Amino acid sequence: MKVVILGAGQGKRLLPLTSDIPKALLDIGGKSLIERQIDAFATCGVREYLVVTGYAAGLMESALASIAQARGVSVKTIFNPFYAVADNLASCWMARGEMTGDFVQLNGDTLFRADLAARMLAAPLAPVTVAINHKERYDADDMKVMSDAGRLTEIGKTLPPETVDAEAIGIYSFRDTGPKAYVDVLEASMREPQGLKQWFPSAVGRLAKTVEVRTLAVDGFEWCEVDFPVDLQHARQLVAYW
């Protein structure tokens, strides 16, 4: 099992905190966000990581080299030269050559503990699995999900709130036939005129039309996305009790 982390973004909504460092290197209770992600999966025995870098790539590469040495894991980086003009589908496309076996893909701004990582790794076998969370209402920034008996049917931020069943938290697994199917969709999507302006969940939504994309509820697990200053404050409060 390999973990692919999308860490190319600056995190402009967190400015000025991200003026000089990417969002993934922000300090969360004494460790960077990406360090906590790697720690969570390393605790579960995962030894191989691929990080897509972009903004302040040199800082990321230096930090990741230190993390890899300290934890005895392999961390490879791939630079996405389109990070300033593209959304994260391009980062996934840059990493497609590494998607040759089973892997977990993470958004670089999702904070979680090892128990949630273990839950994802232990999910029933399916080509694609999407970690989801249920709540009473969903806002415009949520990556909303529609499903039918545990099978994802639609995913996107613009889905009508009244049709939504859950939100995707930013952790996806691709196993068995899933990696090849995903790479094929990434290739097709990047050949389209709007390819650079797509988020990768659009590729997951396309996959759902032809392969089984299962949802995995992680309700009750502690996690958060770090998009805004208030999220960063919440993240630091969370880890204070971990």
Secondary structure as UniProt FT lines:
FT   STRAND          2..7
FT   HELIX           12..14
FT   TURN            15..18
FT   HELIX           23..25
FT   STRAND          27..28
FT   TURN            29..30
FT   STRAND          31..32
FT   HELIX           33..43
FT   TURN            44..45
FT   STRAND          48..53
FT   TURN            55..56
FT   HELIX           57..71
FT   STRAND          74..79
FT   TURN            81..85
FT   HELIX           89..94
FT   HELIX           96..98
FT   STRAND          103..107
FT   TURN            108..109
FT   STRAND          110..112
FT   HELIX           114..121
FT   STRAND          128..133
FT   TURN            140..141
FT   STRAND          143..148
FT   TURN            149..150
FT   STRAND          151..156
FT   TURN            157..158
FT   HELIX           161..163
FT   STRAND          166..174
FT   TURN            176..177
FT   HELIX           178..190
FT   TURN            193..194
FT   HELIX           195..197
FT   HELIX           201..207
FT   TURN            208..210
FT   STRAND          213..217
FT   TURN            219..220
FT   STRAND          223..225
FT   HELIX           229..239
FT   TURN            240..241
//
